[in-house]
């Protein structure tokens, strides 16, 4: 459901457990499932997931897999590229 912007209660929410894989940025840490911005009425209890060390985490309730997308450091290039 799309709602008008400008009213906090009118934000567009993400359907929880609708996908199996999510990419998250470092700005989303600490990571929890369901994530902020997801509907909560039809979801499982909130659980925090340790993703920082490995870059991936799987929710024990719904099986959603989260992948951490990290920003590249300055001067860091693709494999085989000269920096």
N, C-alpha and C positions, 0 to 999 in steps of 0.2 A: 504494500500500500504506500503510495507516495503522498506526502503531506506538504503543506506550505512551510517554507523556510522562515525563520525568524521567531518561532515560538518553540521553547524547549520541549513541550509535549508533542510537537509536530515533526520531530526528527525522524528520518528514515532509519528504521532498525533492521539489523541483519537477522535472518532466520537462523536460529541455532541448530546445530546438528544436521544442516541441510547439505553440507559438503563434507567430504572426507579429508580434504587437505586444505591447509591455510598457510599462506606466507605472511610472516609478521616481521616488523622492523624492530630495531632496538628501542624505539620510542614506545613500543607496546609493552615493554618490560616493567614490572614483573608480569609474566604471562599467566593468565587464568582462563579456564574453560568452564562455562561460557565466557566469552570475552565481553568487555564493556561494549555497549551498542547492540547487543543481541537481545532478542525477546527472552524473557526469563520464565514466563508462565508455563511453557511446555518443555522445560529443559531439566537437567540434572543439577544437583548441588554444585556450588562453585568449588573448584579445586585449582590450586596453583601448581604450575608445571615447570620443572627445572629444565630450561632449554639453553641456558648460557654456555655451559661446558661443551656440549656436543653439537649444538645447532639444530637439534630435532627433539621433539617430545610428542608422546602419544597420550591422549586422555584415557584414563582407566575406565571412565563411565561410558563414553560414546564412541571411543576409538578414533576420534579425529586426530590427524597427524599435523603438527605444526612445524614449519621450517623457518629458522631465523635467517633473515636476509640482512647481512651486515654491509655497512658502507665501506667502500674501498678507501684505503689510506692514500694520501697524496703521493703521487709517484708510482703507485702500484698499478701494473698493467695486466693485460691478458697474458696467459701462458705463451711464451715465445716472443712477446713484444719487448722491445727495448724501452726502458723507462727513462 
